[in-house]
Amino acid sequence: MTLILAIIPVLLLIILMAFFKMPGDKSSIISLVVTMLIALFGFAFSVDNLFYSFLYGALKAVSPILIIILMAIFSYNVLLKTEKMEIIKQQFASISTDKSIQVLLLTWGFGGLLEAMAGFGTAVAIPAAILISLGFKPIFSATVSLIANSVATAFGAIGTPVLVLAKETNLDVLNLSTNVVLQLSVLMFLIPLVLLFLTDPKLKSLPKNLFLALLVGSVSLASQYLAARYMGAESPAIIG
């Protein structure tokens, strides 16, 4: 019953936004009210604890989450205004004419870096926009960007998920970070292979795709493991 009560606010937010197409601000307010009611009557929270929990959550939303999002959008707008985004596009296009490698570089590489530094949608929106400008179809660009973003989110926004988990559970950050990398190890090989297959599904391209997936997965796993083991949660996705 405790688990069910804890899940309700998250499910409610998803249902309101995904199925009822309600704007994020309205969905969040409704979910917040429901969360408060569950806390009061389901978990017997006192009014004081409820108020301080809300205040703590609001402050954590502003710093670092909101600040990171604003700075990411600001940086992107600066790149657009100064037309430096065109240089980034040209650089990615000039590295290889192979569309599979372009997709891998933009979604897994560049997208992973954006997720590691900023997170919160920037790692999907920006690579997808660049892919579209390079001639890829919009649905395909959004799909591969979302799939690629599935792994980097564990250490997104400079390790925020792992750092928060370590703090709330009193677990050692280095040990926790290392275990997270090990849990993601299979996906580090599988996701690049999926991205390559979606870009070039021809059977004759399978050996090349397997080789690239193994290469990218090995580099990602080795670099993220070393970063997590010796540096903590802030840097694995950035270095990887």
NORGI-V80549 format. One record per residue. N is the residue number from 1. RES is the residue in one small letter. SS is DSSP state (H for helix, E for strand, L for the rest). PHI is phi in degrees with one decimal (none if undefined). OMEGA is omega in whole degrees, -180 to 180 (NA if undefined). Layout:
n=N res=RES ss=SS phi=PHI omega=OMEGA
n=N res=RES ss=SS phi=PHI omega=OMEGA
//
This chain:
n=1 res=m ss=L phi=none omega=178
n=2 res=t ss=H phi=-60.5 omega=179
n=3 res=l ss=H phi=-63.6 omega=-179
n=4 res=i ss=H phi=-62.0 omega=180
n=5 res=l ss=H phi=-62.3 omega=-179
n=6 res=a ss=H phi=-69.1 omega=-177
n=7 res=i ss=H phi=-79.9 omega=-174
n=8 res=i ss=H phi=-49.9 omega=-179
n=9 res=p ss=H phi=-60.3 omega=-180
n=10 res=v ss=H phi=-67.7 omega=179
n=11 res=l ss=H phi=-62.6 omega=180
n=12 res=l ss=H phi=-60.3 omega=180
n=13 res=l ss=H phi=-62.3 omega=180
n=14 res=i ss=H phi=-64.8 omega=-178
n=15 res=i ss=H phi=-64.4 omega=-179
n=16 res=l ss=H phi=-63.0 omega=-177
n=17 res=m ss=H phi=-82.5 omega=-174
n=18 res=a ss=H phi=-82.8 omega=-173
n=19 res=f ss=L phi=-102.4 omega=179
n=20 res=f ss=L phi=-96.0 omega=176
n=21 res=k ss=L phi=55.2 omega=-180
n=22 res=m ss=L phi=-80.5 omega=179
n=23 res=p ss=L phi=-56.8 omega=-176
n=24 res=g ss=H phi=-59.8 omega=-178
n=25 res=d ss=H phi=-66.9 omega=179
n=26 res=k ss=H phi=-67.1 omega=179
n=27 res=s ss=H phi=-60.8 omega=-179
n=28 res=s ss=H phi=-66.4 omega=-180
n=29 res=i ss=H phi=-64.4 omega=179
n=30 res=i ss=H phi=-61.8 omega=179
n=31 res=s ss=H phi=-63.9 omega=178
n=32 res=l ss=H phi=-64.3 omega=179
n=33 res=v ss=H phi=-61.8 omega=179
n=34 res=v ss=H phi=-62.4 omega=178
n=35 res=t ss=H phi=-60.0 omega=180
n=36 res=m ss=H phi=-63.9 omega=179
n=37 res=l ss=H phi=-64.3 omega=178
n=38 res=i ss=H phi=-64.4 omega=179
n=39 res=a ss=H phi=-63.4 omega=-179
n=40 res=l ss=H phi=-70.1 omega=-171
n=41 res=f ss=H phi=-101.0 omega=-180
n=42 res=g ss=H phi=-90.5 omega=-178
n=43 res=f ss=L phi=-114.3 omega=177
n=44 res=a ss=L phi=55.5 omega=175
n=45 res=f ss=L phi=-69.2 omega=172
n=46 res=s ss=L phi=-79.1 omega=-180
n=47 res=v ss=H phi=-62.0 omega=179
n=48 res=d ss=H phi=-61.4 omega=180
n=49 res=n ss=H phi=-62.7 omega=179
n=50 res=l ss=H phi=-64.1 omega=180
n=51 res=f ss=H phi=-63.9 omega=-178
n=52 res=y ss=H phi=-69.9 omega=176
n=53 res=s ss=H phi=-66.5 omega=177
n=54 res=f ss=H phi=-62.9 omega=-179
n=55 res=l ss=H phi=-63.3 omega=179
n=56 res=y ss=H phi=-63.1 omega=180
n=57 res=g ss=H phi=-63.6 omega=-180
n=58 res=a ss=H phi=-64.6 omega=180
n=59 res=l ss=H phi=-66.6 omega=178
n=60 res=k ss=H phi=-66.4 omega=178
n=61 res=a ss=H phi=-68.6 omega=179
n=62 res=v ss=H phi=-73.5 omega=-179
n=63 res=s ss=H phi=-131.0 omega=14
n=64 res=p ss=H phi=-100.1 omega=-165
n=65 res=i ss=H phi=-60.2 omega=-176
n=66 res=l ss=H phi=-63.3 omega=180
n=67 res=i ss=H phi=-62.5 omega=179
n=68 res=i ss=H phi=-63.1 omega=-180
n=69 res=i ss=H phi=-62.3 omega=-179
n=70 res=l ss=H phi=-60.9 omega=-180
n=71 res=m ss=H phi=-68.6 omega=178
n=72 res=a ss=H phi=-66.5 omega=179
n=73 res=i ss=H phi=-64.7 omega=179
n=74 res=f ss=H phi=-60.6 omega=-180
n=75 res=s ss=H phi=-62.6 omega=179
n=76 res=y ss=H phi=-63.5 omega=179
n=77 res=n ss=H phi=-65.1 omega=176
n=78 res=v ss=H phi=-63.5 omega=178
n=79 res=l ss=H phi=-62.2 omega=179
n=80 res=l ss=H phi=-68.5 omega=-176
n=81 res=k ss=H phi=-63.3 omega=-179
n=82 res=t ss=L phi=-86.3 omega=-180
n=83 res=e ss=L phi=64.0 omega=177
n=84 res=k ss=H phi=-77.0 omega=176
n=85 res=m ss=H phi=-61.8 omega=177
n=86 res=e ss=H phi=-63.9 omega=178
n=87 res=i ss=H phi=-65.6 omega=178
n=88 res=i ss=H phi=-61.5 omega=178
n=89 res=k ss=H phi=-59.5 omega=-179
n=90 res=q ss=H phi=-63.5 omega=-180
n=91 res=q ss=H phi=-64.3 omega=179
n=92 res=f ss=H phi=-65.1 omega=-179
n=93 res=a ss=H phi=-69.6 omega=-176
n=94 res=s ss=H phi=-80.2 omega=-180
n=95 res=i ss=H phi=-63.2 omega=179
n=96 res=s ss=L phi=-156.2 omega=175
n=97 res=t ss=L phi=-88.8 omega=178
n=98 res=d ss=L phi=-71.4 omega=-177
n=99 res=k ss=H phi=-63.2 omega=179
n=100 res=s ss=H phi=-62.5 omega=180
n=101 res=i ss=H phi=-69.1 omega=177
n=102 res=q ss=H phi=-60.7 omega=179
n=103 res=v ss=H phi=-62.6 omega=-180
n=104 res=l ss=H phi=-63.7 omega=180
n=105 res=l ss=H phi=-64.0 omega=-175
n=106 res=l ss=H phi=-76.3 omega=-175
n=107 res=t ss=H phi=-87.0 omega=-178
n=108 res=w ss=H phi=-77.7 omega=-177
n=109 res=g ss=H phi=-79.3 omega=-178
n=110 res=f ss=H phi=-67.2 omega=178
n=111 res=g ss=H phi=-63.3 omega=178
n=112 res=g ss=H phi=-63.4 omega=178
n=113 res=l ss=H phi=-65.4 omega=178
n=114 res=l ss=H phi=-63.8 omega=178
n=115 res=e ss=H phi=-64.0 omega=-179
n=116 res=a ss=H phi=-65.2 omega=-176
n=117 res=m ss=H phi=-90.8 omega=-175
n=118 res=a ss=L phi=-121.8 omega=-179
n=119 res=g ss=L phi=74.8 omega=173
n=120 res=f ss=L phi=54.9 omega=173
n=121 res=g ss=L phi=95.9 omega=-178
n=122 res=t ss=H phi=-63.0 omega=-177
n=123 res=a ss=H phi=-72.9 omega=176
n=124 res=v ss=H phi=-100.0 omega=-174
n=125 res=a ss=H phi=-64.2 omega=-174
n=126 res=i ss=H phi=-72.2 omega=177
n=127 res=p ss=H phi=-59.5 omega=179
n=128 res=a ss=H phi=-62.9 omega=179
n=129 res=a ss=H phi=-63.9 omega=179
n=130 res=i ss=H phi=-66.7 omega=179
n=131 res=l ss=H phi=-60.5 omega=179
n=132 res=i ss=H phi=-61.4 omega=-180
n=133 res=s ss=H phi=-67.1 omega=178
n=134 res=l ss=L phi=-87.7 omega=175
n=135 res=g ss=L phi=109.1 omega=178
n=136 res=f ss=L phi=-78.8 omega=-179
n=137 res=k ss=L phi=-69.5 omega=-177
n=138 res=p ss=H phi=-57.1 omega=-179
n=139 res=i ss=H phi=-63.7 omega=178
n=140 res=f ss=H phi=-61.8 omega=-178
n=141 res=s ss=H phi=-60.6 omega=179
n=142 res=a ss=H phi=-67.3 omega=-177
n=143 res=t ss=H phi=-63.3 omega=-178
n=144 res=v ss=H phi=-66.8 omega=179
n=145 res=s ss=H phi=-67.4 omega=178
n=146 res=l ss=H phi=-68.1 omega=180
n=147 res=i ss=H phi=-63.2 omega=-179
n=148 res=a ss=H phi=-63.1 omega=-176
n=149 res=n ss=H phi=-76.2 omega=-174
n=150 res=s ss=H phi=-68.1 omega=-176
n=151 res=v ss=H phi=-90.4 omega=-175
n=152 res=a ss=H phi=-65.7 omega=-177
n=153 res=t ss=H phi=-63.1 omega=-180
n=154 res=a ss=H phi=-59.0 omega=178
n=155 res=f ss=H phi=-114.1 omega=-177
n=156 res=g ss=H phi=-66.5 omega=179
n=157 res=a ss=H phi=51.2 omega=178
n=158 res=i ss=H phi=57.8 omega=173
n=159 res=g ss=H phi=78.3 omega=-175
n=160 res=t ss=H phi=-54.2 omega=-179
n=161 res=p ss=H phi=-57.5 omega=-178
n=162 res=v ss=H phi=-71.7 omega=179
n=163 res=l ss=H phi=-63.3 omega=178
n=164 res=v ss=H phi=-65.7 omega=179
n=165 res=l ss=H phi=-61.9 omega=179
n=166 res=a ss=H phi=-62.4 omega=-179
n=167 res=k ss=H phi=-68.3 omega=-176
n=168 res=e ss=H phi=-72.8 omega=-177
n=169 res=t ss=H phi=-105.9 omega=-178
n=170 res=n ss=L phi=60.6 omega=176
n=171 res=l ss=L phi=-88.6 omega=178
n=172 res=d ss=L phi=-67.2 omega=-175
n=173 res=v ss=H phi=-62.7 omega=-178
n=174 res=l ss=H phi=-62.8 omega=-180
n=175 res=n ss=H phi=-65.6 omega=180
n=176 res=l ss=H phi=-64.2 omega=180
n=177 res=s ss=H phi=-60.5 omega=180
n=178 res=t ss=H phi=-62.0 omega=180
n=179 res=n ss=H phi=-67.5 omega=177
n=180 res=v ss=H phi=-63.4 omega=178
n=181 res=v ss=H phi=-60.7 omega=180
n=182 res=l ss=H phi=-64.4 omega=178
n=183 res=q ss=H phi=-65.5 omega=-179
n=184 res=l ss=H phi=-88.0 omega=-170
n=185 res=s ss=H phi=-57.5 omega=-179
n=186 res=v ss=H phi=-64.5 omega=-179
n=187 res=l ss=H phi=-66.7 omega=179
n=188 res=m ss=H phi=-65.6 omega=175
n=189 res=f ss=H phi=-96.9 omega=-174
n=190 res=l ss=H phi=-72.9 omega=-176
n=191 res=i ss=H phi=-63.5 omega=176
n=192 res=p ss=H phi=-57.7 omega=179
n=193 res=l ss=H phi=-64.8 omega=178
n=194 res=v ss=H phi=-62.2 omega=179
n=195 res=l ss=H phi=-60.2 omega=-180
n=196 res=l ss=H phi=-67.2 omega=-180
n=197 res=f ss=H phi=-66.4 omega=179
n=198 res=l ss=H phi=-64.5 omega=-180
n=199 res=t ss=H phi=-76.2 omega=-178
n=200 res=d ss=L phi=-138.8 omega=-174
n=201 res=p ss=L phi=-82.7 omega=-178
n=202 res=k ss=L phi=-64.4 omega=-177
n=203 res=l ss=H phi=-62.6 omega=-179
n=204 res=k ss=H phi=-67.9 omega=179
n=205 res=s ss=H phi=-88.4 omega=-176
n=206 res=l ss=H phi=-60.0 omega=178
n=207 res=p ss=H phi=-58.0 omega=178
n=208 res=k ss=H phi=-63.2 omega=-180
n=209 res=n ss=H phi=-63.7 omega=178
n=210 res=l ss=H phi=-63.7 omega=180
n=211 res=f ss=H phi=-62.8 omega=-180
n=212 res=l ss=H phi=-63.9 omega=180
n=213 res=a ss=H phi=-64.2 omega=178
n=214 res=l ss=H phi=-65.6 omega=180
n=215 res=l ss=H phi=-64.5 omega=-179
n=216 res=v ss=H phi=-64.5 omega=180
n=217 res=g ss=H phi=-63.0 omega=-179
n=218 res=s ss=H phi=-64.5 omega=180
n=219 res=v ss=H phi=-64.2 omega=-179
n=220 res=s ss=H phi=-62.4 omega=-177
n=221 res=l ss=H phi=-64.8 omega=-177
n=222 res=a ss=H phi=-63.5 omega=-177
n=223 res=s ss=H phi=-69.2 omega=-180
n=224 res=q ss=H phi=-70.5 omega=178
n=225 res=y ss=H phi=-63.6 omega=-180
n=226 res=l ss=H phi=-64.6 omega=179
n=227 res=a ss=H phi=-64.9 omega=-180
n=228 res=a ss=H phi=-68.5 omega=-175
n=229 res=r ss=H phi=-69.2 omega=-172
n=230 res=y ss=H phi=-115.1 omega=-175
n=231 res=m ss=L phi=-121.4 omega=179
n=232 res=g ss=L phi=114.4 omega=-172
n=233 res=a ss=L phi=-89.7 omega=-172
n=234 res=e ss=L phi=-75.0 omega=-167
n=235 res=s ss=L phi=-111.7 omega=-175
n=236 res=p ss=H phi=-53.9 omega=-177
n=237 res=a ss=H phi=-70.3 omega=178
n=238 res=i ss=H phi=-65.8 omega=-179
n=239 res=i ss=H phi=-68.4 omega=-179
n=240 res=g ss=L phi=-60.5 omega=NA
//
